[in-house]
Amino acid sequence: MSTVFAQPVTGWIVGATLGVLAAASLIILALARSGRIGPALTKELWQRTGVWAVLLPIMLGVVLVAPATLIAFTTIVGILCLREFDRATGLFRERLMVAIVVCGILAVNYAALINWYGFFVALWPLTVSLLAVASLPLDRPAGYIQRVGLAVFGFMLFGSGLAHLGFMANDPAYRPIVLLLMLTVAFNDVAAFTCGKLIGGPKLLPATSPNKTISGAVGAMLVTTTLVALVGKAIFAGGPMDHWGKLIVLGLLVSVAGQCGDLMLSSIKRDLGIKDMGAVLPGHGGVLDRANSLLLVAPAAFHFLYYFGGIDFPPFR
């Protein structure tokens, strides 16, 4: 426990997260009893809160327990996202391509587990090259671009992209950093929804996501950037990232990349003509519907922090 909470910020983040969840439950209860929200909205809010009551302890647990549990988490989430993606897009029919993507996800997370950064980086072009040639012996040029494109896209997001979050566990002080990213990504969605409902105004991209507004997007950027900068100031105190300019850019990266991840998945679903990628999480949809923002935030934040010395890990030997 002394190692887990060696940095006080870790305890602050855990306590604040559980406090927000408890406060949200009390607010919903008060609104429902006062009659300010109807039965349908009350049911939806309780569903969403109930899912968060399960997801948040899992997210906290996988980060706090050990580096290996975080990497196992990114592996499992990546494979679950791929499963939803290939079923929605029809990629599941191309068993060879799916098998290669699964192997790629396992390999890139294994590279994270053993802290082999060179192999971690090399797996991106190597896996893409393998996907490009794997189906050639089938002598089936019809549909080649579609199956290869979908497979490459899947590995990029659910393998190479998401695995950056797990690779951060090689930094001895990874816990508060990863918690900050995971929780602010979730909070970014809530801030966008809340600001959009309270302020209203023009739609952001009505054909892509009819419920999102410009005010929601801007509000989320302001709230998330401020939160990341303030908490980051405590996490990176005395280090290379202890600079307001860098922390503000990091906050903008988290908010913008998170919203782009959400809009990216909305575009995929609109193109396919479906509402959700799955139904495993009541009120949220599938695993991919919940993890979409993190797919872009993880690599963006990783390389920004690595470049400026915000994360550090011993070289593989």
C-alpha positions in Angstrom: 0.0 0.0 0.0 2.9 2.4 0.7 4.1 1.8 -2.9 0.6 2.2 -4.4 0.0 5.5 -2.6 3.6 6.7 -2.6 2.5 9.8 -4.4 -0.3 11.5 -2.4 -2.1 12.6 -5.6 -3.0 9.0 -6.2 -5.1 8.9 -3.0 -6.6 12.3 -3.9 -7.7 11.0 -7.3 -9.2 7.8 -5.9 -11.1 9.7 -3.1 -12.4 12.4 -5.5 -13.6 9.8 -7.9 -15.6 7.8 -5.3 -16.9 11.1 -3.9 -18.2 12.3 -7.3 -19.9 8.9 -7.8 -21.6 9.2 -4.4 -22.6 12.8 -5.1 -24.1 11.9 -8.5 -26.2 9.2 -6.9 -27.5 11.6 -4.2 -28.3 14.3 -6.9 -30.3 11.8 -9.0 -32.2 10.6 -5.9 -33.0 14.2 -5.0 -34.1 15.2 -8.5 -36.3 12.0 -8.8 -38.0 12.6 -5.4 -38.7 16.2 -6.2 -40.3 15.3 -9.5 -37.9 17.5 -11.5 -37.0 14.6 -13.8 -39.4 12.0 -15.2 -39.4 8.2 -14.7 -37.8 7.6 -18.1 -34.9 9.9 -17.5 -34.5 8.7 -13.9 -34.2 5.1 -15.1 -31.6 6.1 -17.7 -29.6 8.1 -15.2 -29.7 5.2 -12.7 -28.6 2.8 -15.4 -25.6 5.0 -16.4 -24.7 5.6 -12.7 -25.0 1.9 -12.0 -22.6 1.0 -14.8 -20.1 3.7 -13.6 -20.4 2.2 -10.1 -19.0 -1.1 -11.6 -16.6 0.4 -14.1 -14.9 2.9 -11.8 -13.7 0.4 -9.2 -12.5 -1.8 -12.0 -10.6 1.1 -13.6 -9.1 2.1 -10.2 -8.2 -1.5 -9.3 -6.4 -2.4 -12.5 -4.2 0.8 -12.2 -3.5 0.5 -8.5 -2.8 -3.3 -8.2 0.2 -3.7 -10.4 1.6 -2.8 -13.9 0.7 -6.3 -15.2 -3.0 -5.8 -14.4 -3.2 -2.5 -16.3 -1.5 -4.2 -19.3 -3.9 -7.2 -19.0 -6.8 -4.7 -18.9 -5.7 -2.9 -22.1 -5.3 -6.3 -23.8 -8.8 -7.5 -22.8 -10.5 -4.2 -23.7 -8.7 -4.2 -27.0 -9.9 -7.7 -27.9 -13.5 -6.9 -26.8 -13.5 -3.7 -28.9 -12.2 -5.7 -31.9 -15.0 -8.2 -31.4 -17.6 -5.5 -31.5 -16.0 -3.8 -34.4 -15.6 -6.9 -36.6 -19.2 -8.0 -35.9 -20.5 -4.6 -36.8 -18.4 -4.1 -40.0 -18.5 -7.7 -41.2 -14.7 -8.2 -40.7 -15.5 -11.3 -38.6 -16.0 -13.2 -41.9 -12.3 -12.7 -42.7 -11.1 -15.1 -40.0 -7.4 -14.9 -41.1 -7.4 -11.1 -40.9 -9.1 -11.2 -37.5 -6.6 -13.8 -36.2 -3.7 -11.6 -37.3 -5.1 -8.5 -35.6 -5.7 -10.5 -32.3 -2.1 -11.8 -32.5 -1.0 -8.2 -33.1 -2.9 -7.0 -30.0 -1.4 -9.7 -27.9 2.1 -9.0 -29.2 2.0 -5.2 -28.7 0.8 -5.7 -25.2 3.4 -8.3 -24.5 6.0 -5.8 -25.7 4.6 -3.4 -23.1 4.7 -6.0 -20.4 8.4 -6.7 -20.9 9.2 -3.0 -21.6 10.6 -3.6 -25.1 9.9 -0.2 -26.7 11.8 -1.1 -29.9 9.5 -4.1 -30.5 6.5 -2.1 -29.4 7.1 0.5 -32.1 8.2 -2.0 -34.8 4.9 -4.0 -34.4 2.9 -1.3 -36.1 4.6 -1.5 -39.6 5.3 -5.2 -39.2 1.6 -6.0 -38.5 0.3 -3.7 -41.2 2.7 -5.4 -43.7 1.5 -8.8 -42.6 -2.1 -7.8 -43.0 -1.4 -6.5 -46.5 0.0 -9.8 -47.8 -1.8 -12.4 -45.6 -4.8 -12.9 -47.9 -2.8 -12.8 -51.2 -2.5 -16.6 -51.4 -6.3 -16.9 -51.3 -6.3 -15.4 -54.8 -9.4 -13.4 -54.0 -8.8 -9.7 -55.1 -12.5 -8.9 -54.7 -12.9 -7.1 -51.3 -9.1 -6.8 -50.8 -9.1 -3.1 -49.9 -12.0 -3.5 -47.6 -10.7 -6.4 -45.5 -7.2 -5.1 -45.3 -8.4 -1.5 -44.5 -10.7 -2.7 -41.8 -8.1 -5.0 -40.3 -5.4 -2.3 -40.3 -7.8 0.2 -38.8 -8.8 -2.3 -36.1 -5.2 -3.0 -35.1 -4.3 0.7 -35.1 -7.0 1.5 -32.7 -7.5 -1.5 -30.5 -3.9 -2.8 -30.5 -1.2 -0.2 -31.2 -3.3 2.8 -30.0 -4.7 1.5 -26.8 -1.5 -0.4 -25.8 0.2 3.0 -25.2 -1.9 3.2 -22.0 -0.4 -0.1 -20.8 3.1 0.8 -21.8 3.0 3.8 -19.3 3.0 1.2 -16.5 6.7 0.8 -17.1 7.2 4.2 -15.4 7.6 3.5 -11.7 5.3 6.6 -11.0 2.7 5.6 -13.6 -0.4 5.3 -11.3 -1.4 9.0 -10.9 -0.6 9.7 -14.5 -2.8 6.8 -15.9 -5.6 7.5 -13.4 -5.6 11.2 -14.5 -5.9 10.2 -18.2 -8.5 7.5 -17.7 -10.7 9.6 -15.4 -10.5 12.9 -17.2 -11.4 11.1 -20.5 -14.6 9.9 -18.8 -15.1 13.4 -17.2 -14.6 15.0 -20.6 -17.7 13.2 -21.9 -19.8 14.2 -18.9 -18.6 17.9 -19.2 -19.5 18.0 -22.9 -23.0 16.5 -22.2 -23.6 18.8 -19.3 -22.4 22.0 -20.9 -24.3 21.2 -24.1 -27.6 20.7 -22.1 -27.2 23.8 -19.9 -26.0 26.2 -22.7 -27.5 24.7 -25.8 -26.9 26.5 -29.1 -25.7 25.3 -32.6 -25.0 21.7 -33.2 -21.3 20.7 -33.6 -21.7 18.1 -36.4 -25.4 17.4 -36.7 -25.0 14.6 -39.4 -22.4 12.8 -37.3 -23.7 13.3 -33.8 -27.0 15.2 -33.6 -26.9 15.6 -29.8 -23.5 17.3 -29.6 -23.3 21.1 -29.5 -20.5 23.6 -30.0 -21.1 24.9 -26.5 -20.7 21.4 -25.2 -17.4 20.9 -27.0 -15.9 24.2 -25.9 -17.2 23.8 -22.4 -15.6 20.3 -22.2 -12.3 21.7 -23.5 -12.3 24.4 -20.8 -13.3 22.2 -17.9 -11.1 19.2 -18.8 -8.0 21.3 -19.7 -8.3 23.1 -16.3 -8.7 19.9 -14.4 -5.8 18.2 -16.2 -3.6 21.2 -15.6 -4.4 21.6 -11.9 -4.0 17.9 -11.1 -1.0 17.6 -13.4 0.7 20.4 -11.5 0.7 18.2 -8.4 1.6 15.0 -10.2 4.6 16.5 -12.1 5.8 18.9 -9.4 9.5 19.5 -9.8 9.8 17.6 -13.0 10.1 18.6 -16.7 6.3 18.7 -17.1 5.9 21.2 -14.2 5.1 24.0 -16.5 1.7 25.6 -17.0 2.1 25.8 -20.8 2.8 22.1 -21.1 0.1 21.1 -18.7 -2.5 23.2 -20.6 -1.5 21.6 -23.9 -1.8 18.2 -22.3 -5.3 19.1 -21.1 -6.2 20.3 -24.6 -4.9 17.0 -26.0 -7.0 14.9 -23.7 -10.1 16.9 -24.4 -9.8 17.3 -28.2 -8.5 13.7 -28.8 -11.2 12.4 -26.5 -14.0 14.2 -28.4 -12.5 13.2 -31.7 -12.5 9.6 -30.6 -16.2 9.9 -29.8 -17.0 11.6 -33.1 -14.9 9.0 -34.9 -17.0 6.1 -33.5 -20.2 8.1 -34.2 -19.1 8.4 -37.9 -18.5 4.6 -38.0 -22.0 3.9 -36.5 -23.8 6.4 -38.8 -22.0 4.8 -41.8 -23.1 1.3 -40.6 -26.6 2.5 -39.7 -26.5 1.3 -36.1 -27.0 3.1 -32.7 -24.5 1.3 -30.5 -21.6 -1.1 -31.1 -23.0 -3.4 -28.4 -25.4 -3.7 -25.5 -23.2 -5.1 -22.7 -23.2 -1.8 -20.7 -26.8 -0.6 -20.1 -27.2 3.0 -20.9 -23.8 3.2 -22.6 -23.9 0.6 -25.3 -20.9 -1.7 -25.9 -17.3 -1.7 -24.6 -16.2 0.2 -27.7 -18.9 2.9 -27.1 -17.3 3.5 -23.7 -13.6 3.1 -24.7 -13.7 5.1 -27.9 -12.2 8.3 -26.5 -9.3 6.5 -24.9 -8.2 5.0 -28.2 -6.9 8.4 -29.4 -6.0 9.9 -26.0 -3.6 7.1 -25.0 -1.1 7.5 -27.9 -1.4 11.3 -28.0 -0.8 11.7 -24.3 1.9 9.0 -24.2 4.1 10.6 -26.9 3.5 14.1 -25.6 4.6 13.1 -22.1 7.5 10.9 -23.3 8.8 13.8 -25.4 8.8 16.3 -22.6 10.0 13.8 -19.9 6.6 13.4 -18.1 7.0 9.6 -18.2 10.2 7.7 -18.1 11.0 4.0 -18.2 14.2 2.0 -18.1 15.4 0.8 -21.5 14.9 -2.8 -22.4 17.9 -5.0 -22.0 
